[in-house]
Amino acid sequence: MSDLPLEHVHIAPDDPSDEPAPAVFVLHGRGANEEDLLPVARSLPDSLHIVSLQAPNRLQGGYTWYDLDLSGGGLHQSQPDAADFERSRELITESIDAAVEAYGIDADHIGLFGFSQGAITSLSLLLDAPDHYEWVVALHGYLPASHSDVDPAGIADTPVLLAAGDADEIIPATRTEAAADRFATLGAAVEYASYAGGHGIGPAEHEAIVEFVTAQVS
């Protein structure tokens, strides 16, 4: 395994080439690990490098990108702990840069795919550096207060897929929809849908992810 700041799984494209290839960087949810989203990631176009990163902080049997700030009134209104959140975004950025060099990734064709905490982090990374990411899939997440008013240059027309669960009690669909509205206001090419179910990826949502990503890399 190549030396990245974060533990990870790398899956090369099916047809290796000497030329740099596009990639998707996968960010799991709270309490999971770098294996959690691989069943979905493996169904994406096989022209992609898949780099699934493991969050740095242990949490029970898994890992977390940051501690939660629950001062707003509970899990469904939580925000990232500011210091943890910044540290994780820095580690992810450093890991992406290292993976580009280690695996022959095309730095101009990088997507982010995150679920829950990974979605929150992915949306924030796009606002931190919109020129670094070609597209984003953010599932069952929200736009944190730290980034709610960020208005960067270079985000116009960036494809962003946001999805929520209409029965999600951990991250209510209203929070995801608010993030979709904010990115639309910023000029991103937003697709948003709410699916039947709770805090997980169902078959219809999975199908929409594959369709969206295929359209970005074809």
N, CA, C and O of each residue as an XYZ file, in Angstrom:
872
protein
N       0.846     -1.196      0.000
C       0.000      0.000      0.000
C       0.876      1.238      0.000
O       1.829      1.335      0.774
N       0.553      2.185     -0.870
C       1.364      3.394     -0.974
C       1.213      4.261      0.270
O       0.240      4.138      1.014
N       2.180      5.128      0.481
C       2.263      5.912      1.701
C       1.418      7.169      1.587
O       1.904      8.207      1.136
N       0.149      7.084      1.996
C      -0.743      8.224      2.102
C      -0.927      8.545      3.579
O      -0.795      7.656      4.421
N      -1.230      9.798      3.911
C      -1.471     10.121      5.319
C      -2.599      9.313      5.953
O      -2.558      9.031      7.151
N      -3.616      8.935      5.155
C      -4.739      8.164      5.662
C      -4.693      6.738      5.134
O      -4.335      6.506      3.979
N      -5.057      5.781      5.988
C      -5.237      4.409      5.532
C      -6.297      4.388      4.436
O      -7.212      5.212      4.435
N      -6.174      3.439      3.497
C      -7.070      3.475      2.356
C      -7.071      2.155      1.616
O      -6.219      1.293      1.830
N      -8.050      2.021      0.740
C      -8.087      0.946     -0.242
C      -8.013      1.591     -1.620
O      -8.726      2.553     -1.909
N      -7.139      1.047     -2.468
C      -7.039      1.530     -3.850
C      -7.416      0.408     -4.798
O      -6.913     -0.710     -4.686
N      -8.306      0.714     -5.734
C      -8.682     -0.214     -6.792
C      -8.387      0.468     -8.123
O      -8.950      1.519     -8.429
N      -7.511     -0.132     -8.903
C      -7.094      0.457    -10.175
C      -8.163      0.239    -11.244
O      -8.998     -0.655    -11.104
N      -8.148      1.041    -12.306
C      -9.061      0.796    -13.427
C      -8.857     -0.599    -14.009
O      -7.781     -1.184    -13.885
N      -9.889     -1.119    -14.637
C      -9.820     -2.475    -15.202
C      -8.785     -2.598    -16.309
O      -8.169     -3.649    -16.486
N      -8.601     -1.512    -17.051
C      -7.626     -1.507    -18.150
C      -6.518     -0.524    -17.829
O      -6.600      0.639    -18.225
N      -5.481     -0.959    -17.120
C      -4.394     -0.047    -16.743
C      -3.734      0.580    -17.970
O      -3.642     -0.033    -19.034
N      -3.283      1.807    -17.790
C      -2.641      2.548    -18.877
C      -1.486      3.348    -18.312
O      -1.431      3.638    -17.117
N      -0.559      3.701    -19.200
C       0.527      4.579    -18.778
C       0.051      6.017    -18.620
O       0.742      6.844    -18.027
N      -1.132      6.312    -19.154
C      -1.678      7.666    -19.057
C      -2.443      7.827    -17.739
O      -3.055      6.871    -17.263
N      -2.415      9.015    -17.152
C      -3.207      9.245    -15.933
C      -4.690      8.999    -16.192
O      -5.202      9.314    -17.267
N      -5.370      8.439    -15.208
C      -6.785      8.111    -15.327
C      -7.585      8.860    -14.262
O      -7.032      9.244    -13.232
N      -8.883      9.071    -14.502
C      -9.723      9.751    -13.504
C      -9.892      8.912    -12.253
O      -9.610      7.713    -12.248
N     -10.355      9.556    -11.195
C     -10.488      8.866     -9.910
C     -11.694      9.366     -9.143
O     -12.159     10.489     -9.335
N     -12.187      8.503     -8.269
C     -13.167      8.892     -7.265
C     -12.567      8.603     -5.894
O     -12.054      7.513     -5.638
N     -12.642      9.599     -5.027
C     -12.206      9.441     -3.636
C     -13.451      9.277     -2.771
O     -14.367     10.099     -2.803
N     -13.460      8.195     -1.998
C     -14.644      7.764     -1.266
C     -14.459      8.063      0.223
O     -13.440      7.710      0.817
N     -15.462      8.719      0.815
C     -15.415      9.110      2.224
C     -16.609      8.503      2.950
O     -17.754      8.863      2.679
N     -16.343      7.588      3.868
C     -17.394      6.843      4.549
C     -18.059      7.681      5.631
O     -17.650      8.810      5.902
N     -19.088      7.112      6.244
C     -19.815      7.780      7.302
C     -19.271      7.474      8.689
O     -18.347      6.678      8.856
N     -19.864      8.121      9.667
C     -19.447      8.004     11.069
C     -19.599      6.560     11.554
O     -20.660      5.952     11.421
N     -18.509      6.028     12.122
C     -18.540      4.698     12.693
C     -18.275      3.583     11.709
O     -18.254      2.414     12.093
N     -18.071      3.919     10.447
C     -17.787      2.910      9.421
C     -16.283      2.884      9.147
O     -15.491      3.348      9.968
N     -15.892      2.340      7.991
C     -14.481      2.307      7.613
C     -14.359      2.362      6.093
O     -15.351      2.524      5.382
N     -13.143      2.227      5.615
C     -12.873      2.405      4.187
C     -13.464      1.295      3.322
O     -13.487      1.416      2.097
N     -13.937      0.229      3.933
C     -14.565     -0.865      3.178
C     -16.071     -0.641      2.974
O     -16.683     -1.267      2.109
N     -16.647      0.233      3.755
C     -18.104      0.317      3.857
C     -18.795      0.657      2.533
O     -19.812      0.049      2.200
N     -18.271      1.593      1.794
C     -18.916      2.047      0.559
C     -18.376      1.367     -0.699
O     -18.778      1.705     -1.812
N     -17.470      0.417     -0.520
C     -16.881     -0.234     -1.694
C     -17.906     -0.974     -2.556
O     -17.754     -0.964     -3.777
N     -18.939     -1.615     -2.001
C     -19.917     -2.258     -2.876
C     -20.567     -1.287     -3.863
O     -20.847     -1.654     -5.004
N     -20.805     -0.059     -3.427
C     -21.349      0.948     -4.342
C     -20.250      1.463     -5.269
O     -20.462      1.586     -6.475
N     -19.096      1.759     -4.720
C     -18.007      2.305     -5.539
C     -17.591      1.348     -6.644
O     -17.251      1.781     -7.745
N     -17.613      0.045     -6.360
C     -17.216     -0.941     -7.370
C     -18.204     -1.010     -8.539
O     -17.864     -1.534     -9.599
N     -19.401     -0.495     -8.361
C     -20.380     -0.491     -9.451
C     -20.258      0.738    -10.341
O     -20.990      0.865    -11.323
N     -19.349      1.639    -10.013
C     -19.106      2.819    -10.843
C     -18.252      2.432    -12.049
O     -17.678      1.343    -12.066
N     -18.156      3.302    -13.060
C     -17.402      2.946    -14.268
C     -16.005      2.428    -13.965
O     -15.297      2.980    -13.123
N     -15.612      1.360    -14.661
C     -14.334      0.722    -14.353
C     -13.136      1.460    -14.926
O     -12.003      0.988    -14.826
N     -13.385      2.624    -15.532
C     -12.280      3.480    -15.979
C     -11.710      4.309    -14.835
O     -10.686      4.972    -14.998
N     -12.367      4.274    -13.680
C     -11.954      5.085    -12.535
C     -10.990      4.363    -11.608
O     -11.137      3.167    -11.357
N     -10.006      5.092    -11.102
C      -9.348      4.680     -9.869
C     -10.339      4.896     -8.737
O     -10.997      5.934     -8.676
N     -10.450      3.925     -7.845
C     -11.213      4.092     -6.610
C     -10.221      4.176     -5.462
O      -9.403      3.277     -5.267
N     -10.301      5.265     -4.703
C      -9.471      5.406     -3.504
C     -10.415      5.684     -2.349
O     -10.955      6.783     -2.222
N     -10.607      4.678     -1.510
C     -11.514      4.807     -0.373
C     -10.688      5.057      0.878
O      -9.879      4.220      1.280
N     -10.898      6.206      1.484
C     -10.079      6.653      2.601
C     -10.723      6.290      3.943
O     -11.946      6.295      4.081
N      -9.887      5.979      4.916
C     -10.349      5.700      6.274
C     -10.195      6.940      7.142
O      -9.130      7.557      7.163
N     -11.233      7.300      7.844
C     -11.174      8.450      8.740
C     -10.112      8.248      9.823
O      -9.788      7.111     10.167
N      -9.572      9.339     10.358
C      -8.419      9.211     11.266
C      -8.749      8.853     12.706
O      -7.875      8.372     13.427
N     -10.003      9.078     13.154
C     -10.325      8.909     14.566
C     -11.118      7.630     14.799
O     -12.097      7.369     14.100
N     -10.703      6.837     15.774
C     -11.436      5.613     16.110
C     -12.771      5.953     16.780
O     -12.875      6.902     17.557
N     -13.782      5.153     16.457
C     -15.083      5.276     17.106
C     -15.681      3.882     17.215
O     -16.131      3.308     16.223
N     -15.683      3.340     18.435
C     -16.200      1.996     18.663
C     -15.518      1.023     17.693
O     -14.294      0.897     17.720
N     -16.288      0.333     16.835
C     -15.676     -0.620     15.918
C     -15.273     -0.028     14.595
O     -14.837     -0.756     13.704
N     -15.406      1.282     14.438
C     -15.079      1.917     13.160
C     -14.291      3.200     13.363
O     -13.471      3.315     14.273
N     -14.568      4.169     12.480
C     -13.788      5.406     12.481
C     -14.714      6.589     12.201
O     -15.803      6.440     11.647
N     -14.245      7.757     12.600
C     -15.020      8.974     12.379
C     -14.102     10.094     11.903
O     -12.933     10.167     12.283
N     -14.657     10.962     11.065
C     -13.874     12.090     10.541
C     -13.735     13.194     11.572
O     -12.768     13.956     11.545
N     -14.700     13.283     12.485
C     -14.651     14.351     13.489
C     -15.641     14.032     14.612
O     -16.595     13.276     14.430
N     -15.388     14.624     15.763
C     -16.367     14.594     16.847
C     -17.529     15.511     16.503
O     -17.425     16.374     15.631
N     -18.626     15.310     17.197
C     -19.826     16.102     16.926
C     -19.986     17.230     17.945
O     -19.726     17.054     19.136
N     -20.410     18.368     17.460
C     -20.841     19.475     18.304
C     -22.361     19.366     18.415
O     -23.082     19.627     17.453
N     -22.839     18.976     19.602
C     -24.269     18.752     19.814
C     -24.939     19.912     20.535
O     -26.050     19.770     21.045
N     -24.278     21.046     20.579
C     -24.822     22.182     21.327
C     -26.098     22.737     20.699
O     -26.843     23.469     21.351
N     -26.353     22.392     19.440
C     -27.557     22.891     18.772
C     -28.814     22.141     19.159
O     -29.915     22.570     18.812
N     -28.677     21.014     19.883
C     -29.888     20.368     20.350
C     -30.051     18.905     20.028
O     -31.161     18.389     20.154
N     -29.008     18.201     19.618
C     -29.149     16.776     19.373
C     -28.528     16.353     18.069
O     -28.077     17.183     17.280
N     -28.509     15.038     17.844
C     -27.833     14.471     16.679
C     -28.361     15.043     15.377
O     -27.578     15.347     14.477
N     -29.673     15.195     15.258
C     -30.265     15.655     14.009
C     -29.991     17.130     13.733
O     -30.304     17.631     12.653
N     -29.401     17.834     14.719
C     -29.025     19.237     14.521
C     -27.518     19.434     14.744
O     -27.062     20.557     14.957
N     -26.767     18.360     14.695
C     -25.342     18.418     15.025
C     -24.547     19.188     13.983
O     -24.986     19.389     12.851
N     -23.372     19.608     14.401
C     -22.389     20.249     13.539
C     -21.038     19.575     13.790
O     -20.837     18.979     14.848
N     -20.117     19.660     12.839
C     -18.777     19.122     13.091
C     -18.032     19.922     14.163
O     -18.155     21.144     14.238
N     -17.267     19.221     14.980
C     -16.308     19.906     15.847
C     -15.298     20.624     14.959
O     -14.691     20.001     14.089
N     -15.114     21.909     15.165
C     -14.369     22.741     14.214
C     -12.929     22.261     14.019
O     -12.466     22.143     12.884
N     -12.224     21.986     15.109
C     -10.810     21.603     14.997
C     -10.660     20.251     14.318
O      -9.814     20.090     13.438
N     -11.477     19.274     14.720
C     -11.434     17.953     14.101
C     -11.747     18.026     12.614
O     -11.097     17.377     11.795
N     -12.746     18.822     12.282
C     -13.200     18.936     10.899
C     -12.093     19.506     10.010
O     -11.852     19.009      8.909
N     -11.437     20.533     10.489
C     -10.350     21.143      9.710
C      -9.191     20.156      9.544
O      -8.605     20.050      8.467
N      -8.870     19.438     10.619
C      -7.770     18.468     10.544
C      -8.066     17.389      9.511
O      -7.196     17.036      8.715
N      -9.285     16.866      9.519
C      -9.627     15.805      8.576
C      -9.600     16.301      7.136
O      -9.138     15.588      6.246
N     -10.085     17.508      6.899
C     -10.063     18.032      5.529
C      -8.628     18.201      5.044
O      -8.328     17.963      3.874
N      -7.759     18.607      5.936
C      -6.338     18.725      5.563
C      -5.739     17.364      5.247
O      -5.000     17.227      4.272
N      -6.044     16.364      6.051
C      -5.526     15.012      5.812
C      -6.065     14.434      4.508
O      -5.339     13.758      3.779
N      -7.316     14.694      4.220
C      -7.896     14.209      2.959
C      -7.209     14.872      1.773
O      -6.838     14.201      0.810
N      -7.042     16.172      1.843
C      -6.385     16.892      0.743
C      -4.964     16.376      0.534
O      -4.536     16.174     -0.602
N      -4.239     16.165      1.619
C      -2.875     15.636      1.515
C      -2.887     14.219      0.934
O      -2.010     13.859      0.149
N      -3.870     13.427      1.318
C      -3.970     12.049      0.816
C      -4.312     12.028     -0.666
O      -3.791     11.201     -1.413
N      -5.178     12.929     -1.090
C      -5.506     13.019     -2.518
C      -4.267     13.398     -3.315
O      -3.979     12.790     -4.345
N      -3.542     14.390     -2.845
C      -2.316     14.807     -3.555
C      -1.319     13.657     -3.638
O      -0.690     13.449     -4.675
N      -1.176     12.908     -2.541
C      -0.237     11.785     -2.528
C      -0.705     10.671     -3.453
O       0.113     10.044     -4.126
N      -2.010     10.415     -3.498
C      -2.539      9.362     -4.361
C      -2.380      9.703     -5.832
O      -2.131      8.819     -6.651
N      -2.521     10.972     -6.171
C      -2.312     11.399     -7.559
C      -0.928     10.985     -8.034
O      -0.762     10.492     -9.150
N       0.059     11.192     -7.178
C       1.432     10.829     -7.532
C       1.643      9.318     -7.484
O       2.313      8.757     -8.352
N       1.084      8.667     -6.489
C       1.362      7.245     -6.276
C       0.690      6.353     -7.311
O       1.249      5.329     -7.702
N      -0.511      6.735     -7.762
C      -1.318      5.826     -8.569
C      -1.540      6.290    -10.006
O      -2.285      5.652    -10.750
N      -0.910      7.379    -10.401
C      -1.086      7.836    -11.773
C      -2.488      8.358    -12.045
O      -3.091      8.040    -13.070
N      -2.994      9.151    -11.131
C      -4.334      9.720    -11.247
C      -4.275     11.052    -11.975
O      -3.352     11.841    -11.778
N      -5.268     11.290    -12.816
C      -5.392     12.555    -13.528
C      -5.950     13.601    -12.560
O      -7.120     13.535    -12.184
N      -5.130     14.551    -12.161
C      -5.522     15.538    -11.160
C      -6.640     16.452    -11.635
O      -7.283     17.116    -10.822
N      -6.878     16.494    -12.944
C      -7.945     17.334    -13.480
C      -9.287     16.610    -13.534
O     -10.299     17.200    -13.913
N      -9.298     15.342    -13.158
C     -10.533     14.552    -13.243
C     -10.722     13.735    -11.972
O     -10.617     12.509    -11.971
N     -11.008     14.465    -10.879
C     -11.189     13.845     -9.569
C     -12.602     14.143     -9.077
O     -13.048     15.290     -9.079
N     -13.294     13.086     -8.656
C     -14.603     13.226     -8.037
C     -14.558     12.803     -6.585
O     -13.674     12.057     -6.164
N     -15.531     13.295     -5.822
C     -15.689     12.925     -4.420
C     -17.028     12.212     -4.246
O     -18.037     12.613     -4.825
N     -17.022     11.154     -3.442
C     -18.234     10.389     -3.168
C     -18.292     10.152     -1.670
O     -17.491      9.392     -1.126
N     -19.246     10.807     -0.994
C     -19.322     10.696      0.452
C     -20.713     10.396      0.954
O     -21.711     10.795      0.353
N     -20.765      9.677      2.082
C     -22.023      9.358      2.743
C     -21.998      9.907      4.159
O     -21.022      9.705      4.882
N     -23.068     10.607      4.571
C     -23.226     11.115      5.927
C     -22.060     12.055      6.283
O     -21.903     13.093      5.641
N     -21.242     11.715      7.287
C     -20.081     12.574      7.570
C     -19.222     12.755      6.326
O     -18.686     13.838      6.093
N     -19.089     11.701      5.526
C     -18.312     11.808      4.301
C     -18.936     12.756      3.294
O     -18.223     13.415      2.537
N     -20.265     12.833      3.276
C     -20.948     13.776      2.394
C     -20.747     15.210      2.870
O     -20.474     16.106      2.071
N     -20.883     15.418      4.171
C     -20.662     16.748      4.756
C     -19.249     17.223      4.436
O     -19.036     18.377      4.064
N     -18.299     16.322      4.585
C     -16.896     16.654      4.321
C     -16.671     16.910      2.838
O     -15.949     17.841      2.479
N     -17.275     16.102      1.971
C     -17.111     16.269      0.527
C     -17.634     17.623      0.054
O     -16.974     18.311     -0.725
N     -18.811     18.000      0.522
C     -19.374     19.299      0.134
C     -18.478     20.445      0.595
O     -18.302     21.435     -0.116
N     -17.917     20.299      1.786
C     -17.043     21.346      2.317
C     -15.725     21.411      1.552
O     -15.206     22.497      1.296
N     -15.184     20.247      1.188
C     -13.955     20.234      0.389
C     -14.166     20.917     -0.962
O     -13.281     21.624     -1.446
N     -15.326     20.709     -1.569
C     -15.611     21.371     -2.842
C     -15.615     22.879     -2.665
O     -15.101     23.601     -3.519
N     -16.178     23.361     -1.584
C     -16.188     24.807     -1.346
C     -14.801     25.324     -0.978
O     -14.464     26.465     -1.291
N     -13.991     24.488     -0.314
C     -12.617     24.882      0.013
C     -11.786     25.096     -1.242
O     -10.992     26.033     -1.317
N     -11.973     24.215     -2.236
C     -11.110     24.231     -3.432
C     -11.899     23.720     -4.640
O     -11.661     22.601     -5.097
N     -12.830     24.518     -5.163
C     -13.695     24.027     -6.243
C     -12.951     23.614     -7.501
O     -13.444     22.780     -8.261
N     -11.787     24.176     -7.733
C     -11.037     23.819     -8.941
C     -10.394     22.441     -8.843
O      -9.915     21.916     -9.849
N     -10.373     21.845     -7.652
C      -9.708     20.551     -7.462
C     -10.615     19.366     -7.781
O     -10.135     18.246     -7.955
N     -11.933     19.609     -7.859
C     -12.878     18.500     -7.974
C     -13.812     18.702     -9.152
O     -14.386     19.774     -9.341
N     -13.949     17.640     -9.941
C     -14.759     17.726    -11.153
C     -16.240     17.507    -10.867
O     -17.092     18.061    -11.562
N     -16.552     16.711     -9.859
C     -17.934     16.423     -9.477
C     -17.968     15.889     -8.059
O     -16.946     15.470     -7.514
N     -19.164     15.907     -7.462
C     -19.336     15.434     -6.093
C     -20.661     14.679     -5.981
O     -21.690     15.110     -6.501
N     -20.603     13.543     -5.288
C     -21.806     12.824     -4.846
C     -21.845     12.926     -3.324
O     -20.912     12.496     -2.647
N     -22.923     13.494     -2.787
C     -23.045     13.699     -1.343
C     -24.388     13.134     -0.884
O     -25.442     13.686     -1.203
N     -24.345     12.044     -0.141
C     -25.551     11.308      0.247
C     -25.814     11.455      1.741
O     -24.935     11.210      2.567
N     -27.038     11.858      2.075
C     -27.480     11.919      3.462
C     -26.539     12.795      4.296
O     -26.112     12.410      5.384
N     -26.232     13.964      3.768
C     -25.374     14.918      4.461
C     -25.995     16.296      4.479
O     -27.157     16.468      4.112
N     -25.227     17.267      4.904
C     -25.694     18.652      4.940
C     -24.499     19.578      4.790
O     -23.351     19.135      4.843
N     -24.767     20.849      4.603
C     -23.706     21.851      4.516
C     -23.502     22.432      5.903
O     -24.413     23.063      6.439
N     -22.320     22.238      6.506
C     -22.118     22.695      7.880
C     -22.094     24.212      7.984
O     -21.847     24.918      7.006
N     -22.354     24.692      9.185
C     -22.405     26.132      9.411
C     -21.098     26.813      9.017
O     -21.107     27.960      8.570
N     -19.977     26.115      9.180
C     -18.674     26.698      8.839
C     -18.566     27.057      7.367
O     -17.743     27.893      6.993
N     -19.389     26.434      6.523
C     -19.303     26.649      5.082
C     -20.600     27.190      4.472
O     -20.726     27.288      3.252
N     -21.551     27.536      5.325
C     -22.866     27.925      4.807
C     -22.856     29.215      4.015
O     -23.717     29.429      3.161
N     -21.878     30.084      4.292
C     -21.814     31.368      3.577
C     -20.611     31.468      2.644
O     -20.343     32.533      2.089
N     -19.891     30.371      2.470
C     -18.725     30.380      1.588
C     -19.198     30.527      0.141
O     -20.119     29.837     -0.295
N     -18.561     31.423     -0.586
C     -18.978     31.719     -1.968
C     -17.733     31.788     -2.854
O     -17.301     32.875     -3.236
N     -17.155     30.621     -3.182
C     -15.880     30.609     -3.909
C     -16.058     30.805     -5.407
O     -17.104     30.486     -5.972
N     -15.023     31.331     -6.031
C     -15.003     31.365     -7.491
C     -14.714     29.964     -8.003
O     -14.035     29.180     -7.339
N     -15.228     29.653     -9.183
C     -14.888     28.401     -9.841
C     -15.840     27.263     -9.605
O     -15.582     26.150    -10.065
N     -16.945     27.494     -8.899
C     -17.868     26.399     -8.604
C     -19.000     26.301     -9.627
O     -19.714     25.299     -9.665
N     -19.166     27.322    -10.446
C     -20.264     27.351    -11.413
C     -20.219     26.122    -12.317
O     -19.165     25.756    -12.836
N     -21.362     25.501    -12.494
C     -21.572     24.360    -13.389
C     -20.940     23.056    -12.898
O     -20.994     22.052    -13.608
N     -20.346     23.043    -11.708
C     -19.818     21.787    -11.167
C     -20.978     20.840    -10.844
O     -21.878     21.216    -10.092
N     -20.977     19.623    -11.394
C     -22.060     18.688    -11.102
C     -22.013     18.199     -9.642
O     -20.981     17.725     -9.166
N     -23.138     18.326     -8.956
C     -23.250     17.891     -7.566
C     -24.548     17.106     -7.418
O     -25.633     17.629     -7.675
N     -24.429     15.858     -7.004
C     -25.581     15.013     -6.730
C     -25.777     14.929     -5.225
O     -24.876     14.506     -4.501
N     -26.945     15.330     -4.754
C     -27.295     15.214     -3.344
C     -28.526     14.331     -3.223
O     -29.477     14.461     -3.994
N     -28.498     13.423     -2.238
C     -29.621     12.529     -2.016
C     -29.886     12.409     -0.527
O     -28.973     12.489      0.295
N     -31.164     12.213     -0.195
C     -31.590     12.127      1.194
C     -32.588     10.987      1.348
O     -33.077     10.440      0.360
N     -32.883     10.637      2.592
C     -33.925      9.668      2.899
C     -35.092     10.369      3.557
O     -34.901     11.128      4.508
N     -36.306     10.129      3.065
C     -37.448     10.864      3.610
C     -37.797     10.462      5.037
O     -38.570     11.147      5.707
N     -37.225      9.346      5.505
C     -37.431      8.922      6.889
C     -36.125      8.933      7.683
O     -36.022      8.274      8.717
N     -35.146      9.668      7.209
C     -33.836      9.725      7.869
C     -33.950     10.563      9.137
O     -34.220     11.762      9.069
N     -33.748      9.941     10.281
C     -33.832     10.657     11.549
C     -32.467     11.122     12.050
O     -32.380     11.845     13.043
N     -31.408     10.710     11.370
C     -30.054     11.120     11.759
C     -29.686     12.431     11.075
O     -29.254     13.382     11.726
N     -29.860     12.473      9.758
C     -29.700     13.714      9.000
C     -30.990     13.898      8.195
O     -31.136     13.325      7.115
N     -31.911     14.686      8.713
C     -33.197     14.853      8.039
C     -33.043     15.368      6.613
O     -32.113     16.114      6.304
N     -33.962     14.962      5.757
C     -33.918     15.356      4.347
C     -33.920     16.868      4.182
O     -33.369     17.382      3.209
N     -34.528     17.582      5.114
C     -34.562     19.046      5.001
C     -33.168     19.649      5.030
O     -32.926     20.680      4.401
N     -32.249     19.021      5.751
C     -30.875     19.543      5.813
C     -30.152     19.307      4.489
O     -29.411     20.169      4.017
N     -30.371     18.141      3.896
C     -29.757     17.863      2.600
C     -30.345     18.758      1.528
O     -29.621     19.273      0.676
N     -31.645     18.943      1.568
C     -32.298     19.806      0.570
C     -31.805     21.245      0.686
O     -31.638     21.930     -0.323
N     -31.574     21.702      1.914
C     -31.035     23.056      2.105
C     -29.648     23.181      1.483
O     -29.321     24.216      0.903
N     -28.831     22.136      1.598
C     -27.514     22.153      0.950
C     -27.667     22.209     -0.561
O     -26.938     22.938     -1.233
N     -28.610     21.442     -1.098
C     -28.845     21.470     -2.549
C     -29.243     22.861     -2.995
O     -28.772     23.341     -4.026
N     -30.107     23.514     -2.230
C     -30.534     24.872     -2.580
C     -29.356     25.838     -2.561
O     -29.251     26.714     -3.420
N     -28.472     25.678     -1.581
C     -27.319     26.579     -1.478
C     -26.381     26.391     -2.669
O     -25.901     27.373     -3.235
N     -26.115     25.146     -3.054
C     -25.218     24.914     -4.189
C     -25.859     25.377     -5.498
O     -25.159     25.833     -6.403
N     -27.160     25.264     -5.602
C     -27.838     25.792     -6.789
C     -27.684     27.310     -6.851
O     -27.459     27.869     -7.925
N     -27.802     27.969     -5.715
C     -27.624     29.423     -5.658
C     -26.213     29.817     -6.083
O     -26.012     30.860     -6.705
N     -25.235     28.972     -5.743
C     -23.839     29.245     -6.116
C     -23.568     28.958     -7.591
O     -22.496     29.290     -8.096
N     -24.527     28.344     -8.289
C     -24.368     28.098     -9.718
C     -23.911     26.711    -10.080
O     -23.642     26.433    -11.249
N     -23.814     25.807     -9.075
C     -23.452     24.425     -9.378
C     -24.590     23.744    -10.136
O     -25.745     24.163    -10.057
N     -24.244     22.697    -10.865
C     -25.250     21.914    -11.602
C     -25.773     20.839    -10.651
O     -25.241     19.730    -10.610
N     -26.808     21.165     -9.895
C     -27.277     20.351     -8.784
C     -28.369     19.380     -9.229
O     -29.292     19.744     -9.958
N     -28.238     18.137     -8.768
C     -29.320     17.165     -8.840
C     -29.626     16.738     -7.412
O     -28.729     16.350     -6.664
N     -30.915     16.814     -7.037
C     -31.314     16.439     -5.685
C     -32.536     15.535     -5.747
O     -33.447     15.751     -6.547
N     -32.540     14.524     -4.894
C     -33.716     13.654     -4.761
C     -33.784     13.119     -3.346
O     -32.764     12.892     -2.697
N     -35.015     12.921     -2.879
C     -35.262     12.261     -1.604
C     -35.877     10.897     -1.889
O     -36.792     10.768     -2.703
N     -35.360      9.889     -1.208
C     -35.784      8.514     -1.448
C     -36.503      7.956     -0.221
O     -36.265      8.388      0.907
N     -37.379      6.995     -0.465
C     -38.049      6.322      0.643
C     -37.018      5.576      1.479
O     -36.192      4.835      0.946
N     -37.071      5.777      2.787
C     -36.132      5.071      3.644
C     -35.418      5.991      4.603
O     -35.673      7.194      4.652
N     -34.516      5.401      5.364
C     -33.801      6.123      6.397
C     -32.373      6.457      6.010
O     -32.100      6.917      4.902
N     -31.454      6.211      6.965
C     -30.065      6.644      6.804
C     -29.256      5.527      6.151
O     -28.444      4.868      6.801
N     -29.488      5.329      4.874
C     -28.798      4.285      4.123
C     -29.058      4.450      2.631
O     -29.886      5.263      2.219
N     -28.341      3.669      1.830
C     -28.429      3.758      0.366
C     -29.277      2.590     -0.136
O     -28.865      1.434     -0.050
N     -30.458      2.900     -0.656
C     -31.329      1.883     -1.215
C     -31.072      1.669     -2.696
O     -30.257      2.378     -3.286
N     -31.752      0.703     -3.311
C     -31.510      0.366     -4.723
C     -31.736      1.529     -5.690
O     -30.937      1.724     -6.606
N     -32.798      2.299     -5.507
C     -33.068      3.410     -6.427
C     -31.998      4.487     -6.312
O     -31.583      5.067     -7.316
N     -31.555      4.752     -5.095
C     -30.489      5.731     -4.873
C     -29.181      5.244     -5.490
O     -28.459      6.014     -6.124
N     -28.887      3.971     -5.301
C     -27.692      3.370     -5.889
C     -27.717      3.533     -7.407
O     -26.711      3.912     -8.008
N     -28.833      3.255     -8.012
C     -28.959      3.377     -9.467
C     -28.724      4.810     -9.914
O     -28.078      5.041    -10.936
N     -29.240      5.777     -9.161
C     -29.049      7.182     -9.511
C     -27.586      7.592     -9.414
O     -27.105      8.387    -10.221
N     -26.875      7.046     -8.421
C     -25.444      7.343     -8.265
C     -24.672      6.859     -9.484
O     -23.870      7.596    -10.058
N     -24.918      5.627     -9.870
C     -24.204      5.054    -11.016
C     -24.495      5.861    -12.276
O     -23.587      6.143    -13.059
N     -25.750      6.230    -12.473
C     -26.125      7.012    -13.659
C     -25.431      8.364    -13.659
O     -24.929      8.805    -14.693
N     -25.399      9.018    -12.517
C     -24.775     10.335    -12.403
C     -23.281     10.260    -12.686
O     -22.759     11.024    -13.498
N     -22.594      9.338    -12.015
C     -21.135      9.258    -12.173
C     -20.764      8.830    -13.590
O     -19.792      9.329    -14.157
N     -21.519      7.927    -14.150
C     -21.258      7.492    -15.531
C     -21.341      8.672    -16.483
O     -20.545      8.778    -17.417
N     -22.296      9.556    -16.253
C     -22.435     10.742    -17.109
C     -21.239     11.688    -16.969
O     -20.897     12.404    -17.911
N     -20.609     11.689    -15.797
C     -19.465     12.596    -15.592
C     -18.187     12.055    -16.240
O     -17.342     12.841    -16.670
N     -18.030     10.755    -16.317
C     -16.749     10.189    -16.759
C     -16.805      9.614    -18.158
O     -15.784      9.158    -18.674
N     -17.976      9.622    -18.789
C     -18.087      9.031    -20.134
C     -17.602     10.007    -21.188
O     -17.619      9.690    -22.377
